[in-house]
Amino acid sequence: MSDFENKNPNNVLGGHKATLHNPNVSEEAKEHSKKVLENAGEAYDESSSGKTTTDDGEKNPGNVAGGYKATLNNPNVSDEAKEHAKKKLDGLE
């Protein structure tokens, strides 16, 4: 049975990529995921995928800005939180 049978291939590949970064997954499972990605022709750089920080440990500014923008557009967030997010976002630009 194929890993892709009756499944969205992008979701399957994403799951295998996540497996490589999960510290709770066995080395055997990681090897399987690497083989699946290689067989699918996925160029995959384990060192950079899924990073939320820069190489010097700082938060990724694009992710930070995206989080503040999401806060501004979320109807479940208080006006106080939206004002805080707006000030922080203005400081990033």
MIMAR-553944 format. One line per field, with one value per atom (N, C-alpha, C): residue number from 1; atom name; x, y, z. Coordinates in nm, 3 decimals. Layout:
% residues N
seq = NUM  ...
atom = CA  ...
c1 = X  ...
c2 = Y  ...
c3 = Z  ...
This chain:
% residues 93
seq = 1  1  1  2  2  2  3  3  3  4  4  4  5  5  5  6  6  6  7  7  7  8  8  8  9  9  9  10  10  10  11  11  11  12  12  12  13  13  13  14  14  14  15  15  15  16  16  16  17  17  17  18  18  18  19  19  19  20  20  20  21  21  21  22  22  22  23  23  23  24  24  24  25  25  25  26  26  26  27  27  27  28  28  28  29  29  29  30  30  30  31  31  31  32  32  32  33  33  33  34  34  34  35  35  35  36  36  36  37  37  37  38  38  38  39  39  39  40  40  40  41  41  41  42  42  42  43  43  43  44  44  44  45  45  45  46  46  46  47  47  47  48  48  48  49  49  49  50  50  50  51  51  51  52  52  52  53  53  53  54  54  54  55  55  55  56  56  56  57  57  57  58  58  58  59  59  59  60  60  60  61  61  61  62  62  62  63  63  63  64  64  64  65  65  65  66  66  66  67  67  67  68  68  68  69  69  69  70  70  70  71  71  71  72  72  72  73  73  73  74  74  74  75  75  75  76  76  76  77  77  77  78  78  78  79  79  79  80  80  80  81  81  81  82  82  82  83  83  83  84  84  84  85  85  85  86  86  86  87  87  87  88  88  88  89  89  89  90  90  90  91  91  91  92  92  92  93  93  93
atom = N  CA  C  N  CA  C  N  CA  C  N  CA  C  N  CA  C  N  CA  C  N  CA  C  N  CA  C  N  CA  C  N  CA  C  N  CA  C  N  CA  C  N  CA  C  N  CA  C  N  CA  C  N  CA  C  N  CA  C  N  CA  C  N  CA  C  N  CA  C  N  CA  C  N  CA  C  N  CA  C  N  CA  C  N  CA  C  N  CA  C  N  CA  C  N  CA  C  N  CA  C  N  CA  C  N  CA  C  N  CA  C  N  CA  C  N  CA  C  N  CA  C  N  CA  C  N  CA  C  N  CA  C  N  CA  C  N  CA  C  N  CA  C  N  CA  C  N  CA  C  N  CA  C  N  CA  C  N  CA  C  N  CA  C  N  CA  C  N  CA  C  N  CA  C  N  CA  C  N  CA  C  N  CA  C  N  CA  C  N  CA  C  N  CA  C  N  CA  C  N  CA  C  N  CA  C  N  CA  C  N  CA  C  N  CA  C  N  CA  C  N  CA  C  N  CA  C  N  CA  C  N  CA  C  N  CA  C  N  CA  C  N  CA  C  N  CA  C  N  CA  C  N  CA  C  N  CA  C  N  CA  C  N  CA  C  N  CA  C  N  CA  C  N  CA  C  N  CA  C  N  CA  C  N  CA  C  N  CA  C  N  CA  C  N  CA  C  N  CA  C  N  CA  C  N  CA  C  N  CA  C  N  CA  C  N  CA  C  N  CA  C  N  CA  C
c1 = 0.084  0.000  0.088  0.061  0.138  0.105  0.204  0.181  0.079  0.062  -0.023  -0.162  -0.190  -0.316  -0.434  -0.524  -0.645  -0.616  -0.500  -0.463  -0.409  -0.416  -0.359  -0.207  -0.138  0.008  0.082  0.035  0.103  0.091  -0.023  -0.039  0.050  0.061  0.146  0.291  0.337  0.476  0.500  0.402  0.415  0.427  0.353  0.363  0.500  0.556  0.690  0.795  0.777  0.870  0.861  0.740  0.722  0.787  0.779  0.839  0.989  1.054  1.198  1.236  1.145  1.174  1.118  1.046  0.982  1.080  1.118  1.215  1.158  1.027  0.964  0.949  1.002  0.989  1.119  1.105  1.222  1.306  1.433  1.523  1.473  1.415  1.360  1.249  1.161  1.053  1.109  1.212  1.274  1.339  1.404  1.465  1.358  1.246  1.136  1.087  1.070  1.021  1.120  1.248  1.351  1.340  1.322  1.312  1.188  1.076  0.953  0.974  1.035  1.059  1.154  1.258  1.352  1.283  1.202  1.131  1.030  0.979  0.881  0.950  1.083  1.156  1.154  1.129  1.125  1.265  1.306  1.431  1.400  1.474  1.440  1.566  1.571  1.685  1.640  1.683  1.641  1.684  1.792  1.845  1.764  1.685  1.616  1.465  1.408  1.264  1.194  1.088  1.008  1.067  1.173  1.236  1.153  1.142  1.072  1.170  1.298  1.400  1.507  1.583  1.696  1.815  1.924  2.041  2.100  2.079  2.134  2.035  1.925  1.830  1.719  1.722  1.617  1.492  1.376  1.251  1.250  1.190  1.179  1.086  1.136  1.055  0.928  0.934  0.815  0.707  0.747  0.650  0.591  0.676  0.630  0.526  0.560  0.467  0.337  0.348  0.230  0.140  0.200  0.122  0.047  0.114  0.047  -0.065  -0.041  -0.145  -0.266  -0.240  -0.349  -0.429  -0.359  -0.427  -0.521  -0.475  -0.556  -0.684  -0.679  -0.793  -0.879  -0.844  -0.916  -1.031  -1.156  -1.269  -1.278  -1.207  -1.212  -1.107  -1.031  -0.926  -0.978  -0.941  -0.988  -0.930  -0.998  -0.949  -0.813  -0.794  -0.666  -0.552  -0.577  -0.476  -0.450  -0.555  -0.537  -0.454  -0.477  -0.399  -0.252  -0.228  -0.091  -0.024  -0.096  -0.042  -0.012  -0.100  -0.079  0.048  0.069  0.189  0.315  0.310  0.425  0.453  0.346  0.359  0.417  0.370  0.424  0.573  0.614  0.754  0.842  0.783  0.860  0.888  0.805  0.817  0.914
c2 = -0.119  0.000  0.124  0.216  0.338  0.436  0.521  0.625  0.728  0.736  0.839  0.792  0.664  0.608  0.675  0.734  0.800  0.914  0.976  1.084  1.202  1.320  1.438  1.427  1.420  1.401  1.510  1.634  1.741  1.721  1.671  1.644  1.528  1.428  1.314  1.359  1.437  1.485  1.575  1.660  1.746  1.667  1.559  1.472  1.409  1.368  1.309  1.414  1.535  1.642  1.670  1.670  1.691  1.579  1.459  1.344  1.365  1.424  1.445  1.541  1.628  1.728  1.691  1.582  1.545  1.463  1.517  1.445  1.316  1.298  1.179  1.065  1.082  0.981  0.901  0.772  0.684  0.713  0.674  0.691  0.608  0.494  0.409  0.482  0.548  0.625  0.742  0.807  0.918  0.872  0.756  0.701  0.670  0.614  0.585  0.715  0.818  0.945  1.006  0.995  1.046  0.974  0.842  0.764  0.803  0.822  0.863  0.997  1.091  1.224  1.215  1.135  1.118  1.055  0.952  0.884  0.975  1.071  1.164  1.279  1.280  1.386  1.517  1.508  1.628  1.667  1.785  1.840  1.891  1.842  1.876  1.904  2.024  2.064  2.062  1.959  1.943  2.061  2.126  2.230  2.358  2.381  2.510  2.501  2.387  2.378  2.395  2.474  2.490  2.578  2.651  2.734  2.858  2.891  3.014  3.116  3.079  3.172  3.185  3.293  3.313  3.235  3.232  3.156  3.205  3.333  3.385  3.370  3.296  3.269  3.370  3.475  3.577  3.523  3.575  3.535  3.586  3.509  3.547  3.667  3.781  3.903  3.888  3.808  3.784  3.711  3.615  3.543  3.632  3.716  3.806  3.903  3.963  4.057  3.986  3.865  3.788  3.760  3.734  3.711  3.835  3.951  4.076  4.109  4.084  4.110  4.019  3.895  3.803  3.851  3.904  3.957  4.071  4.159  4.273  4.230  4.117  4.071  3.967  3.931  3.827  3.890  3.856  3.916  3.873  3.770  3.721  3.785  3.880  3.946  4.079  4.112  4.237  4.359  4.472  4.597  4.634  4.605  4.633  4.553  4.426  4.341  4.388  4.430  4.481  4.609  4.696  4.819  4.788  4.693  4.650  4.594  4.510  4.450  4.558  4.658  4.766  4.844  4.873  4.946  4.864  4.736  4.650  4.640  4.627  4.616  4.745  4.859  4.987  4.999  4.941  4.944  4.854  4.755  4.664  4.722  4.814  4.867  4.979
c3 = 0.000  0.000  0.000  -0.088  -0.102  0.010  0.045  0.144  0.095  -0.037  -0.096  -0.136  -0.122  -0.168  -0.097  -0.176  -0.127  -0.028  -0.041  0.049  -0.031  0.028  -0.034  -0.025  -0.139  -0.136  -0.059  -0.066  0.007  0.158  0.203  0.346  0.390  0.306  0.338  0.348  0.250  0.252  0.373  0.404  0.521  0.650  0.658  0.776  0.788  0.675  0.678  0.715  0.667  0.705  0.855  0.909  1.053  1.133  1.082  1.150  1.171  1.073  1.083  1.194  1.233  1.336  1.474  1.482  1.608  1.694  1.810  1.894  1.956  1.950  2.008  1.909  1.790  1.684  1.677  1.656  1.649  1.526  1.535  1.420  1.301  1.329  1.222  1.146  1.219  1.155  1.076  1.130  1.059  0.929  0.934  0.812  0.707  0.752  0.659  0.594  0.674  0.621  0.523  0.553  0.460  0.326  0.330  0.206  0.127  0.196  0.127  0.059  0.129  0.071  -0.049  -0.036  -0.147  -0.267  -0.244  -0.352  -0.421  -0.347  -0.404  -0.476  -0.473  -0.540  -0.463  -0.333  -0.250  -0.208  -0.252  -0.200  -0.061  0.036  0.173  0.254  0.311  0.393  0.538  0.611  0.750  0.838  0.803  0.890  0.888  0.783  0.775  0.779  0.751  0.739  0.873  0.873  0.992  1.099  1.067  1.169  1.197  1.323  1.361  1.418  1.420  1.467  1.361  1.369  1.279  1.332  1.257  1.298  1.430  1.463  1.588  1.705  1.685  1.791  1.804  1.724  1.728  1.658  1.698  1.633  1.490  1.402  1.261  1.250  1.203  1.197  1.113  1.009  0.927  1.003  1.084  1.166  1.275  1.334  1.438  1.380  1.267  1.203  1.165  1.114  1.078  1.197  1.311  1.432  1.477  1.469  1.506  1.408  1.279  1.179  1.202  1.238  1.268  1.389  1.488  1.607  1.569  1.481  1.440  1.368  1.301  1.221  1.291  1.413  1.484  1.565  1.533  1.604  1.751  1.790  1.927  2.019  1.965  2.042  2.094  2.217  2.279  2.209  2.226  2.169  2.227  2.355  2.420  2.354  2.328  2.263  2.121  2.051  1.915  1.914  2.011  2.020  2.048  2.136  2.166  2.039  1.967  1.844  1.741  1.730  1.633  1.667  1.794  1.836  1.806  1.836  1.809  1.660  1.581  1.436  1.377  1.428  1.382  1.414  1.525  1.563  1.478  1.415  1.330  1.192  1.149  1.013  1.003
